[in-house]
Amino acid sequence: MIEDKEKLIKTAYERGFEVEKLYGGCAQCTMIGIFDTLGIDNPSLIKACTGLAGGGGRMCDGVCGGYAGGSLAMASIFGRRRSNMDGDIEDKTAAYDMTIRLRQVFIKEYGSIICGDIHKKKFGRNYNMWSQIEMDQFNADGAHTDKCTSVVGTAAASAVRIILDEAEKRGMSLEALRIKALE
């Protein structure tokens, strides 16, 4: 059993929320919330999340960056490795199952995993993220105060819960989880 599990989940929410509030970039901020909480360092993966913000390229028509960042973080620990593409069945299946669990959280909480749908739920409307006027309104409406920040916090906390559940199922400690993330 992993000690202080609920504290770690709360920390992930707070860290994801805080980083999204300061910097924006939902996929990156979700991943930072997860990795900082679990003591994992993967700067290349965090960098790779840049283009996933705002439903991908800030177009809002793809999956929420919080959902994408959470899924990527989970699979970066419990996913199939390139060195074992014809194997790693347990990890590949775990990554699928974990993403489905995160999806269920998003469907229950927001009714969708799509960025624009979540905007409609949280703000009551969509925004053109490539218009400065619309971006100013997005921010004025609370994007980085309590709206997208809470989505990122929820994504980070939910992903940490799912990761820790999988680790416990396998009898892994937090340190073993960190080692697995380096594989």
Residue pairs with C-beta under 8 A, 6 or more apart in sequence:
1 168
2 8
2 164
2 167
2 168
2 173
2 174
3 174
5 161
5 164
5 168
8 37
8 38
8 160
8 164
9 157
9 160
9 161
9 164
10 157
11 37
12 33
12 34
12 37
12 153
12 156
12 157
12 159
12 160
13 33
13 153
13 154
13 156
13 157
14 153
15 32
15 33
15 36
15 37
15 156
16 29
16 30
16 32
16 33
16 34
16 66
16 149
16 152
16 153
16 155
16 156
16 157
17 33
17 149
17 150
17 152
17 153
17 156
19 28
19 29
19 32
19 33
19 152
20 26
20 29
20 30
20 144
20 148
20 149
20 152
20 153
21 144
21 145
21 149
23 29
24 53
24 143
24 144
24 148
25 49
25 50
25 53
25 65
26 52
26 53
26 54
26 64
26 65
26 66
26 69
26 148
26 151
26 152
26 155
27 49
27 50
27 52
27 53
27 65
27 66
27 68
27 69
27 72
28 46
28 47
28 49
28 50
28 52
28 53
28 65
28 69
29 66
29 69
29 152
29 156
30 49
30 65
30 66
30 69
30 70
30 73
30 152
30 155
30 156
30 159
31 45
31 46
31 49
31 69
31 70
31 72
31 73
32 46
33 152
33 153
33 155
33 156
33 157
33 160
34 40
34 69
34 70
34 73
34 156
34 159
34 160
34 163
35 41
35 42
35 46
35 73
37 156
37 160
38 160
38 163
38 174
38 177
38 178
38 181
39 174
39 178
40 77
40 178
40 181
42 76
42 181
45 72
45 73
45 76
48 72
49 65
49 68
49 69
49 72
51 57
52 62
52 63
52 65
52 68
52 69
53 65
54 60
54 65
54 115
54 129
55 61
55 62
55 63
55 64
55 65
55 114
55 115
55 116
56 62
56 63
56 65
56 68
56 115
58 129
58 130
59 129
60 115
60 116
60 119
60 126
60 127
60 129
61 114
61 115
61 116
62 68
62 114
62 115
63 113
63 114
63 115
64 106
64 110
64 113
64 114
64 115
64 118
64 151
64 155
65 115
65 152
66 148
66 151
66 152
66 154
66 155
66 156
67 102
67 103
67 106
67 113
67 155
69 152
69 155
70 102
70 155
70 156
70 158
70 159
71 98
71 99
71 102
71 159
73 159
73 163
74 95
74 98
74 99
74 102
74 159
74 162
74 163
74 166
75 95
75 98
75 99
76 181
77 163
77 177
77 180
77 181
78 91
78 94
78 95
78 98
78 163
78 166
78 180
79 88
79 91
79 92
79 95
80 87
80 88
80 91
80 92
80 95
81 88
81 91
81 183
94 166
98 159
98 162
98 163
98 166
101 158
101 162
102 155
102 158
102 159
102 162
103 113
105 154
105 158
106 112
106 113
106 118
106 155
107 113
109 154
110 117
110 118
110 121
110 122
110 151
111 117
111 121
112 118
112 121
116 126
118 151
119 125
119 126
119 127
120 126
122 147
122 148
122 150
122 151
123 138
123 141
123 142
123 143
123 147
127 134
127 135
127 137
127 138
128 134
129 135
129 138
141 147
143 149
163 177
164 177
167 173
167 174
167 176
167 177
172 180
